[in-house]
Amino acid sequence: MDIRFLHLEALHWLWAVLVVGAVLVIGGMRRRARLAGFADAALLRVLVPDASSVRRAMRSVVLVGAMLALVAAMIDPRWGSEVIDVPQRGVDVMVILDVSRSMLAEDASPNRLARSKQFIMDMVDRMAGDRVGLITSAGRAALRCPLTIDYGAFRLSLDEAVPEQAGRGGSLLGDAIRLAGRSFGETGRDQKVIVLFSDGEDHGSYPREAAAKLFEDDGVRLYTVGIGDSGQGSPIPVTENGRRRFLTYDDEEVVSRMDPRTLTEMALAAGGAFVPAGTSQVDFGDVYDDLIVPLATTERDMTRVRRYTVRYQWFAGLALLLLLIESCITDRRARNDGGTI
């Protein structure tokens, strides 16, 4: 069975499940120890005849099960698919993903890079025959996935985009924009669009000028999506020799802030728009429908696309059912009061 998970970043919530489970186990052990120190088992059955450790354990198991089901729903599992014919709308979308170290900042949960990937997949889910490609940008720009309608192949390339893959150094967004222009080639599509996901930090690569020239020469529009906090900012976590710390420069902690001014100037210079996602959760599928889909003026030949069936609601329903069951389980045994006449 071909199973796909659209939001694997939600697996970090398993830590919360582990913590809750540990608290329940430790709490139960301490309670039993306190009771054992208070009286022996025979006396406890007389003092609290209705108490049931089995029921208490059942409540804990059901609660943890509900949390696991909720995490399963959050990762958005999909299986079962159908191949459908959809019209190609004539839009080529080249995604530029900033994978510099600043994108590891955690002001957007779980971090800016993971949040950007989520937005990108929200966008791809709304595509109906539009071609999509992927370029990563950091110390250098690299074409990770040429324009394609194979959204599964694009997803694999997106999953593999990590900071270590892009080499060392800061962002060179201008180089990525110029590479995107070359990657379109002679596609014959009505519209060519670049969607850039970044915090806007650039190290002198002239991204505004690159975007303006590409728009003037080839009509390529640029839409920029700002990821991260533009006010307080966030430190950048790094791991060295298995130890986590925050990036420093001259013994001072580096704080990364999203630069809305740079991103806005780039988008306006290329006939596009700036989307200030910041640290908020945004349904980028709706943004795609509002900004990019209307650009297609004609529909071309039909193409076949495989779509997978959404299954998260099963797990969400299971979580709700388990929570209802947990609320009905009491810590006391049902009493059987036999009477005499």
N, C-alpha and C positions, 0 to 999 in steps of 0.2 A: 504494500500500500504506500502510495506517495503522499507523505504528510509534510506540510509546510507550516512554519511558524513565522508570523510577520513581525512580532515584537519580542524577540528573545531578550531584549534589554530588561524586560519586566522580571526576569529570573532573579534579579538582585533582591526581590521581595522574599525569596526563600530564606534569607537571613532573618527576616522578621518572624517567619514561621518557626525557624529553629530556636530563636530566642523565646518565643511564647511557649513552645514545647518544653524547653529547658526549665522555664519558670514554673510551669505546671508540675513537672516531675519533681523538681526540688521542693516546691511547696507541699506536695503530697507526702514526700519523705519526711519533711520536718514536722508536719502535722501528726503523722504516725508516731514519730519519735516523742513528741510532746505528750501524746495520749498514753504511750507506753510508760512514760515516766510518771504519769499521774495515777494510773491504776492498771491492774492486770487485765487480760482479755475477758475473763469471766465477769469481773466487776463492771467493765465498760459495757458489756451486753445488758447488764441490769440498769446502769445509769442512763445510757443512750440506746435503748433497744431499737429505735428506728433508723439509726445511722447506717449508711451503706457505703463502704469504700469502693465496692464494685461500681455503683452508680456514679460516684464521683469520678472514677477512672473513665467510665463510659463518656461522661460529659467532656472530659479533656480530649479523648480520642476523637469524638465527633467534632469538637471545635477546631482541632488541628486539621482534620479532614476537610472542613469547610474552608479553611484558609488555603489549603493546597488546591482545592477546586477553584478558588478565586484566582490564584496565581495562574493556574492552567488557562482560565478564561482570559487573563490579561495578556498572555503571550500570543493570543489570537491564532489558535490552531486551525488549519484548513486541510481537508482531505475530500476526495471525491471531486471530479472535475468534468467539465464539458467543453467541447470545442465549438465555438460560435463564430459566425461570419460577421465582421464589423467593417464599416467603411473607413478607409484611410483618409484622415481629414487634411493631410497635407502639412502637418506641423512637425518640424524636427526640433527636438529639445536636447540641448547639450547641458548636462548638469556639471557644475564645477563645485567640488566639495573641498573645503579648506581642511587639511589634515595636519596643520601645524600644531605644535605642542600646546599653544594657547587654547585649542579646541578641547583639551582635556579638562579645562576649568569646569567646576561642578555647580555653577550658579544655575544652569539649566540641567535639571535632573534627567538621567544620572550624570551626564556631562554634555557639553555642547556638541561633540561629535556624534554621540548616540542619538541625541535629540534631532540633529540634522538628518541622520539616516532614517529616523521615523518619519519626518516630514517628507523626505524623498519618496518613501514607499507609499505614503498617503497619496502623493501625486501620481505615481505610476499606476496605482489601483484605479485611477479615473481615466487612464489613457485608453483610447479605443482605436488602435491602429496608428497612433502617433509614434514616431521613432524616437528613441531615447539613447543617449550615450553618457559616458562618465569620464570626467577628468579630475584628478586629484591635484591639489596645489599645496606646496609647502616650500622647501628650499629649491624645489624644481617642480615643473608641471609635467604630468604624465597622463597619457591616454590609457585608461583602464578598460574601457568598453566602447568600441566604435558604435555608431548609430545602428540601432536594431529594433525590431519589434518582438524579439525574444526576451520577454520581461524576466523570465527565469534566469537567463544568462546574465542579464543586467543585475539582478538581485545578488547573484554569486559574486560579481565584481564589487558590488557595494559592500557586501559583508567582509570582503578581504581588504577593504580600504582602512588602513591603520596608520598612525603617525610614523611608526618605524619603517613602513613601506616607502614613504615618500622622501627619505633621506633627512639630513640634518638641516637646521636653519629655520628662519621665519618664513612668513607668507610672501610669495611673489605672485600676487593676483593678476598683475598685468601680463605676465608670461602665460598664465593659464588662459586668459581671455584670447590672446593671440593664437595659442594652440587650438582653442575651440574654433576660431575662425578658419584655420587651415583644415580642421577635421570635418567640417561640413562638406567641403568639396562642391562638386556640381550635382546637387541632389535633385534639382527640379521641383522641390517642394515650394509651396506658396509662401510659407513663413519659416524663418529660422530664429530660434530663441535660445538664449543662454539663461539658465537659472543658477545663480551663485549663492551658496550657503556658506556664510563666514561670519566671524566677529569683526571683520573690517580692518584688521591689522595688516599693514603692508610695508615692505622694506624697500621702498624706492623703485618699484617696477612700473610706475605710471599707469595704473589701471584705468583711470578716467580717460586718459588720452587713447589708450588701446580700445576701450569700449566705444568712444566717439568715432574713431576711424573705421571700426568694423561696421558701425551703424551707417555711416556716410557712404562707405564703399559698397557694402553688400546688404544693407537693410536688416542686419542682425540686431534684434532687440535684446537688452539685458535687464533681467529682473534680479534684484539682490534681496536676500533674506538675512536679516541681522539676528545672530544668535548670541545671547549672553546679556549680562547686566551692563548698561551704559553709565550707571551712576557709581555705585559702590565698587563694582567689579568683583573679581574673584582671584585668589591665588591659584597657581598651576601645580597640581600634584605630579610628582615624578617618582619613579621607583628605581633605586640603584642598590645593587647587591642584596636584593630582596627586601630592602627597607623603603618605606614610603616617607617622602618628605615633600616640601614645597620648593619650587624653583626659586633660586636667589641670584642676584647680580650685585657684585661688590658688597657681599654680605648682607644685602637687603632683600627682603621677600618681594618677588615680582607680582604685581597685581595687574591682571588683564581686564580691560573694559571693552565692551562692544563700541565700535566707532560708527555711529549712525550718519555722521556728516560725510565721511568718505563713501559709504555705501549709497547714500542718497545721490551724491554727485555723479557717481558711476552710472547709476540707473537712469537718471535724467539726461545724461549725455548720450545715452543710447536708446532713447525713446521708450524706456521701460518704466518701472516703478520700484520703490523700496518698500519691503514688507518688514516692519519692525516686530519680529516674533519675540525678541527679548528672551525672557525666561518663562514665557507663558506656553500653555499647551494649546496648539492651534490645529484645526483640521485642515491640513494643507491641500486635501482634495478639493475642498470648497474654493480655496484660493486659486487653484489651477483652473477650475471651471470658470471662475470670474475673470481671470486675467489673460489666460492663454488660449483656452478653447475658442473664444470669440474671434481670435486672429485668423482662424482657418476660413477662407472664403469659398473654398470648393471641397467637395468630397471626391476622392479618387476611387480606384478599384477596391473591391472587397478583399479583406485578408482574414485569415483564420487565427483566432486567439484562444488559448486555453485558459479557462477561469476556474478557480478552485472554490468550493463551497465553504462558506463561513460556518464554523462550529462552536464558537466561543459561548453562544447562548446556552448550550447544553451544560457546560461547566458552571456558568453563572447560576443557572437554575438549580444545579446540584448543590452549590454553595448555599443558596437560599434555603433549600430543603433541609440541609444539615443544620443550619442555624435554627430553624424552626424546631427540629427534633431536639437540639441541645437545650433550647428554652423549656421544653416539656419534661426533661429529665430532672427529677429532684434528687437531692442528696439523701433522702430518707426512703426506707422501704415502704411499700404499700402495707398498711396495717390490716390484719384480718381479725377483727374483733368479734369473736364468737360469743353469743349471748345465751342465756338460759331462761326458760319461762317457768 
